[in-house]
Amino acid sequence: MGAPYTIQWHTDALNIDFFVNEEGVICLSRILPPGTVPKKSTSALFESAELPLISVKLAGEGQTKDIKTAKASVGNYLSMRLKCSDNATKIQVTARLTVYGSVPVVRAETTVTNISDNANVMLTGLSSFVIGGMTNASMRDFDKYKLMYATNSWFREAQWQEHSLSELGIDNNGICELQEGHTGSQATFSLNTRGSYSTGSHLPMGALNARDQTDTWLWQIESNGSWRWEIGDYKDNLYLAAGGPTGAHHAWKKLLRPGERFTSVPTACCRVSGDIEAAFAALTDYRRQIRRPHNDMEKVPIIFNDYMNCLMGDPDEQKIEALLDPVASLGAEYFVIDAGWYADDSDWWDDVGLWEPSKKRFPSGFKNLLDKIRAKGLIPGLWLEPEVVGVRSAVGDRLPKEAFFQEHGHRIIEKGRFQLDYRHPAVRTWMDTVIYNLVVKYGVGFFKFDYNIQVMQGTDIDGPSAAGAAQLEHQRAYLAWVRSQLDKYPNLVIETCSSGAQRLDYAMLAVHSIQSTSDQQNPALYAAIAAAMPTAVTPEQSGTWAYPQPGWSDEINALTVVNSLLGRVYLSGRVDKMSKAQLSLIQEGMVVYKMIRDDVKTAHATWPLGFPKWNSDWVSLGLVAKDRKTVYVAIWRRGGPTKRDISINVAKGWPGSRLELLYPARLETQATWDFTTGILGLGLPETVCARLFKIQQV
């Protein structure tokens, strides 16, 4: 017991205040952008609404009596008794908060250590980040804020929704005004994902945005597996708790023997005195700070992959050779042979795992074919699924049973595949050999690491109560293995793909330099995904398909190219069957990309028409160059009126600024630019189409 006091940590990025209460509990009381004057809460019921910095739950523990609410938090337990060291439970808890320069984002993770001499501790929940008092408004004023989150399903990735808090059930219900000492209602809104698809339903993100655009919180959980965040009311204010996995939601329990420790998955939280675009700009800068450096993100080369709307997993020597000249003429710098190169027939799904090239598909020799790719000035790449083995594969018998995910003594089979467990040395040794063989003997310079199964239950090889913990350990071991490959082969580029973007998270993207954004095969539908992608991934890591076809019109072929120009060009399509005029249209787009890509890799996104809606007739995405004197604006018209005025607010008032149609320059376009009003006036054809413009200060 002691007198409460405040700890201030004020940086160029954020001003962060901690409050140590009478019980000695450390609370995160305030996060403010520098220069922001703290505002007193408008609540007439409570002076403050801070919460303990850390939420821990141990086996057998329920709610503490000090919290007069059934609210869950991430760990199902707001531990009012928890201190840095707890002699009763013999655990030591360390919270690590990190900021990067002047970027207004704080990264939080928590480590629990068993400091007992002879007793085990079972963790069933541990938060990464908890903060209360997120606004200066009371529950009566919650309508001043809206909550935002993104659905993320196969073929329909990164689609943002917004709701009022009352629509989500977080509202003034009068409970705190009673004389019974209640500190909050039972109303919460939460999102979580369980299993091996970290983004199989939602992005691990959320935002709380003031409707007057003067205050925005934005957060992401950096987990390539299970996660959870929750927002709710506490002491007439709002709180956020984020982390995962937990026992209640993901069957996660972690046994700590004396001296052992566990660290939570990181959570990053941004706060700006501005709108949602300012918050995403800050988060983009943060993402660029935490990821592993790689020349791929500096050079941002054009990649051709033979899969999407092209060979579709059925390559052979003749088909690949037919693609080489047109692909090289388009200016591509990598040529990736996607699925099927290892199989003698098309029935390969449940036979993968050996990763040796098919002699039937490549009778002149696979090395000979890759040499031909290099002779065209292209770096060869291959598709691989390094985390699975097909049930018919010989590798299933070569590796020990313990090298696979298990349930009650049986190897787990998901869609005809076994799941490898990267904690086992035999798995890592085997895959080291595979990668060595392909890189050193065949000259592969790029891998597309795909993953196409969802394992929900983890593996219980360490015991029935350890399945969730074992899954997280595997996921961390897998990323450690990927890092080891990049250490061994520094020039190797590794793309992450999981049925498109079912693992679109910054545990994966802090390691991989490029992300597949979708398996969507309709270019007009893809536009809504491409326009939303900068919310989830930096533009220079955002691999978006451009897959032109000989049977498509020039407008549709140009649209599929525009989809990729403000990210990473991921080229495909039947370019081997296109006419010279059609190839010229695609080549024009690749020339434009090479002209703007140095700006793309350092740019921030803007959305002139707001975040794209899946069925919107008009969609727009802009990238603002680092010098803030140039903005690139992509416009898609998928229906509706052919004429529209679009506000480009970031360029409003740029004196003498000039509008230029970058792509497709040859197709009909009516465009005017008024820098005094910031209005781009457009007249586009009746058909579905897209354009890329450049607005630049002179």
Secondary structure, DSSP 8 states (H G I E B T S, - for coil): ----EEEEEE-SS-EEEEEE-TT--EEEEEEE-TT--------SS-S---EES--EEETT----TTS-S---TTTS---TT--SEETTTTEEEEEEEEEETTEEEEEEEEEEEE--SS--EEEEEEEEEEE---SS--GGGGGGEEEEEEEEETTEEEEEEEEETGGGT-S--SGGGSTT-----S-EEEEEE-SS-TTSSB-SEEEEEETTSS-EEEEEE--SS-EEEEEEESSSSEEEEEE---HHHH---EEE-TT-EEE---EEEEEESS-HHHHHHHHHHHHHHHS---HHHHH---EEESIIIIITT---HHHHHHHHHHHHHTT-SEEEE-TTTT-SSS--GGG-SS----TTT-TT-HHHHHHHHHHTT-EEEEEE-TTEEETTSTHHHHS-GGGB-EETTEE-EETTEEEB-TTSHHHHHHHHHHHHIIIIIT---EEEE-------S---TT-GGGHHHHHHHHHHHHHHHHHHHHHH-TT-EEEE-BTTBTT-STTTTTT-SEEE------HHHHHHHHHHGGGTS-GGGEEEEE---TTS-HHHHHHHHHHHHTSEEEE-S-GGG--HHHHHHHHHHHHHHHHHHHHHTT-EEE-TT-S--TT-SEEEEEEE-TTSSEEEEEEEE-SS-SEEEEE-GGGTT-TT-EEEEEETTTS--EEEEETTTTEEEEE--SSSEEEEEEEE--
